[in-house]
């Protein structure tokens, strides 16, 4: 037995040693300079990539009389083949054969870069590592025999998703375009909305293995330089092997990692992100995801929609107040019902109290257990509806809610008023999508407080929430502003939205340098009599 274990340990040790030596050898290849021997360079690249299915090495002859040997190195899954054939292969293999005799002496890598390639992005590389890193991002490497330098040719290829309306943020009135997983496409969408030379995109690479491009977008002169420096500092300190989605970045840079409230916003609509940038915020665009992060984030922002600013202010104000009411119902509805039915029956009208008492007569569980169990069932149905395929998920949600609710009432597990309260809470929780996660946790906490201390427990929990919100910061900006600290001029865009012509200034705590965003006295008025006479000479 011991001999067998010893033998296995020796095998594992040898395997680990061979793996380490192989990795060390590959690392040595990747950091070495290019050789003048073309075949040696290609063998080093093959060693690093291994047996990758999409690695393609295309060797060919080019130049006057075809006396130069070259090779293109690229990943088929990352490039556009039409672009490769028309803009790279054709000029090199055919056009270079017609070089005049007097020009042959100056035929070198610089002449190829400046005269032979009809491509906008061409860089020079001197190491294997540069070629590998660029090929992984969609570049094509051109290696030439007898030269210890290579050319890196930029190409925008690979399969991408077409522009379509965001599924998570639909609107009745407004643009129908949403971000995609392609970083350059997302940058172009922002450029279409903000045609300003001060709009800046600073890019950094994060992730030892994924090497994900993260782009910080802001407007110079409007965004606070301290905010931009803080964003760069937090991004630079990220040292991880993978960044697969914007949620990774969000968890590494947020101010309060132990809070249930997110201090970093996310959005899928270019018009919404452009509006936030124009207010002085910064946006983080991550390659590979359509969700763009925006900082700083205010709690009041999560109740606003881009459609609020496209509609008339009166209706938009009513809709926004409806969102606030729905949020309070979603976190306080079950808790208030539990508190009233358990501790404060005197606050319930007598006819309603008799009805509730009759419905709860055969229920063996207290109200707090009913609320917790029905809340758990709702979360299970919601998760099933989201994760399953859409046709099946909708059927499971509807049938599950109807069948389980009716069966639970008939079996005497829960009362009818509790089913009504949980149903109203479930509908209200979807009105503010940005606070759905925090609302589920707060709903549970409030039900427990109400089941132990009644209305007093709810008030203690509510005060604790407000104090916690007032203590949070988002990149130095108070999370609960403009309510705490109170900024009267910014209250025009909080619980209700004032007309656009009244919102002259940007948020005071965000638009630090240039707070005024539009002229004063833009209120539309009908023309006066004098103006009518000037416009119409017959009057």
Beta strands, then each sheet from edge to edge (+ up, - down):
strand 1: 55-62
strand 2: 68-75
strand 3: 122-125
strand 4: 140-144
strand 5: 150-153
strand 6: 199-206
strand 7: 212-219
strand 8: 265-267
strand 9: 282-286
strand 10: 292-295
strand 11: 473-474
strand 12: 477-478
sheet 1: 1+ 2- 4+ 5- 3+
sheet 2: 6+ 7- 9+ 10- 8+
sheet 3: 11+ 12-
end
